[in-house]
Amino acid sequence: MTTTIRKCHAQDLNVLREVGIETFNDTFAAQNKPENMRAYLEKAFAEQKLEQELNTAESDFFFIQHDEQLAGFLKINVGTAQSEPMGDDTLEVERIYIRTPFKRKGLGQILMNHAFSLAKQQRKTKVWLGVWEKNEPAIRFYQQRGFVLTDKHAFWMGDEKQTDWIMTKSLT
């Protein structure tokens, strides 16, 4: 079994969009109203928005492949590309999405390790992320990797205001 990570480029836009919609829908559809899911997916994964994100200098996307199959992706942000102003010493893990058939194979850990490695290369002292307060499996995953709750912020799923926990891990 081989697992590889590669940086995404503009030509990956359509595949990135498909995997983003698939994984977000698989993870959250059962807990949200269909109209709110549709509204969020149309906005968050609009081609124009993803194209802009792919071309943002302080953001990077990475595909993870397992046995030559696309298993998911990671999106990181630094500097002004972060979704919250957290400072120049931080790296944000904005998305870490694993497709359902590939869950529980250690791929999320591989992507998280990749984010930690990139943060250290860039001399960042903290990694942070936002996670829905009701996404208990993800919260456990992050806690097991040393992330702690440091704040909260609003996350809009269509017309429903939800709460995301901001979790931070110190790298020092």
C-alpha positions as CSV (number, residue, x, y, z in Angstrom):
1,M,0.0,0.0,0.0
2,T,1.4,3.4,-1.0
3,T,0.3,6.8,0.1
4,T,1.4,10.0,-1.6
5,I,0.8,13.7,-1.1
6,R,1.0,16.2,-3.9
7,K,0.3,19.9,-4.2
8,C,-2.9,20.8,-6.1
9,H,-2.7,23.2,-9.1
10,A,-5.2,25.1,-11.2
11,Q,-5.9,22.1,-13.4
12,D,-7.1,20.1,-10.4
13,L,-10.0,22.5,-9.7
14,N,-12.8,20.2,-10.9
15,V,-11.5,17.2,-9.1
16,L,-10.9,19.3,-5.9
17,R,-14.5,20.6,-6.2
18,E,-16.0,17.1,-6.6
19,V,-14.1,15.6,-3.7
20,G,-14.9,18.7,-1.5
21,I,-18.6,18.4,-2.2
22,E,-18.6,14.6,-1.7
23,T,-16.8,14.6,1.6
24,F,-18.6,17.5,3.1
25,N,-21.9,16.1,2.1
26,D,-21.0,12.6,3.4
27,T,-20.0,14.1,6.7
28,F,-22.7,16.6,7.4
29,A,-25.8,16.0,5.3
30,A,-27.5,13.8,8.0
31,Q,-27.2,16.6,10.5
32,N,-28.3,19.6,8.4
33,K,-31.3,20.7,6.4
34,P,-31.0,19.9,2.7
35,E,-31.5,23.5,1.7
36,N,-28.8,24.6,4.0
37,M,-26.4,22.0,2.7
38,R,-27.1,23.0,-0.9
39,A,-26.6,26.7,-0.1
40,Y,-23.3,26.0,1.7
41,L,-21.9,23.7,-1.0
42,E,-22.9,26.1,-3.8
43,K,-21.0,28.9,-2.1
44,A,-18.0,27.1,-0.6
45,F,-17.2,25.0,-3.6
46,A,-18.2,27.4,-6.4
47,E,-15.7,27.1,-9.3
48,Q,-14.8,30.8,-9.2
49,K,-14.2,30.7,-5.4
50,L,-12.0,27.6,-5.6
51,E,-10.0,29.0,-8.5
52,Q,-9.4,32.1,-6.4
53,E,-8.3,30.0,-3.4
54,L,-6.0,27.9,-5.6
55,N,-4.4,31.1,-6.8
56,T,-3.9,32.7,-3.3
57,A,-0.2,32.8,-2.5
58,E,-0.7,32.1,1.2
59,S,-3.0,29.1,0.7
60,D,-2.1,25.6,-0.5
61,F,-4.2,22.5,-1.3
62,F,-2.7,19.0,-1.2
63,F,-4.2,15.8,-2.5
64,I,-3.6,12.5,-0.7
65,Q,-3.6,9.3,-2.7
66,H,-3.8,5.9,-1.3
67,D,-3.0,2.9,-3.6
68,E,-3.2,5.3,-6.6
69,Q,-6.8,6.4,-5.7
70,L,-7.6,10.0,-4.6
71,A,-8.5,9.7,-0.9
72,G,-8.9,13.3,0.2
73,F,-7.3,16.7,0.5
74,L,-5.8,19.2,2.9
75,K,-6.0,23.0,2.7
76,I,-3.7,25.2,4.7
77,N,-3.5,29.0,5.1
78,V,-1.0,31.4,6.5
79,G,-0.8,35.2,6.9
80,T,-3.7,37.1,5.6
81,A,-5.3,34.0,3.9
82,Q,-6.3,32.6,7.3
83,S,-10.0,32.6,7.9
84,E,-9.5,34.4,11.2
85,P,-6.7,36.9,12.0
86,M,-4.5,34.6,14.1
87,G,-1.1,36.2,13.5
88,D,2.0,35.5,11.4
89,D,3.3,32.8,13.7
90,T,0.3,30.5,12.9
91,L,-0.7,28.1,10.2
92,E,-4.4,27.3,9.7
93,V,-5.7,23.8,8.7
94,E,-8.9,25.0,7.0
95,R,-9.9,21.7,5.5
96,I,-8.8,18.2,6.1
97,Y,-11.2,16.0,4.1
98,I,-11.0,12.2,3.7
99,R,-13.4,10.3,1.4
100,T,-15.6,7.8,3.2
101,P,-14.0,4.6,1.8
102,F,-10.6,5.8,3.0
103,K,-11.5,6.8,6.6
104,R,-9.7,5.0,9.5
105,K,-6.7,4.2,7.4
106,G,-4.4,6.8,9.1
107,L,-4.7,9.2,6.2
108,G,-6.0,12.1,8.3
109,Q,-2.9,11.7,10.5
110,I,-0.6,11.7,7.4
111,L,-2.2,15.0,6.2
112,M,-2.0,16.5,9.7
113,N,1.7,15.5,9.9
114,H,2.2,17.2,6.6
115,A,0.6,20.4,7.9
116,F,2.8,20.2,11.0
117,S,5.9,19.8,8.8
118,L,4.9,22.7,6.6
119,A,4.3,24.9,9.7
120,K,7.7,24.0,11.1
121,Q,9.4,24.7,7.7
122,Q,7.8,28.1,7.8
123,R,8.8,28.7,11.4
124,K,5.3,28.8,12.7
125,T,4.8,28.2,16.4
126,K,1.1,27.2,16.3
127,V,-1.3,25.3,14.1
128,W,-5.1,26.0,14.5
129,L,-8.3,24.9,12.9
130,G,-12.1,25.4,13.2
131,V,-14.3,22.4,13.9
132,W,-18.1,22.2,14.3
133,E,-18.9,21.7,18.0
134,K,-21.1,18.7,17.1
135,N,-18.5,16.9,15.1
136,E,-17.4,14.7,18.0
137,P,-15.2,12.3,16.0
138,A,-13.2,15.2,14.5
139,I,-12.9,16.8,17.9
140,R,-11.5,13.6,19.4
141,F,-9.1,13.2,16.5
142,Y,-7.7,16.8,17.1
143,Q,-7.6,16.4,20.9
144,Q,-5.6,13.2,20.5
145,R,-3.1,15.2,18.4
146,G,-2.6,17.9,21.0
147,F,-5.2,20.5,19.9
148,V,-7.0,22.3,22.7
149,L,-10.1,24.5,22.6
150,T,-9.0,28.2,22.5
151,D,-12.0,30.1,21.2
152,K,-15.3,29.8,19.2
153,H,-16.7,31.5,16.2
154,A,-19.9,31.5,14.1
155,F,-20.1,29.3,11.1
156,W,-23.1,29.7,8.7
157,M,-24.6,26.6,7.2
158,G,-27.1,28.2,4.8
159,D,-29.4,30.3,7.1
160,E,-28.4,28.4,10.3
161,K,-25.8,29.9,12.6
162,Q,-23.7,27.1,14.0
163,T,-20.7,27.2,16.4
164,D,-17.2,26.2,15.4
165,W,-14.6,25.5,18.1
166,I,-11.2,27.0,17.4
167,M,-8.6,24.5,18.4
168,T,-4.9,25.3,18.6
169,K,-1.8,23.2,18.9
170,S,1.5,24.7,20.0
171,L,4.5,23.5,18.1
172,T,7.1,24.7,20.7
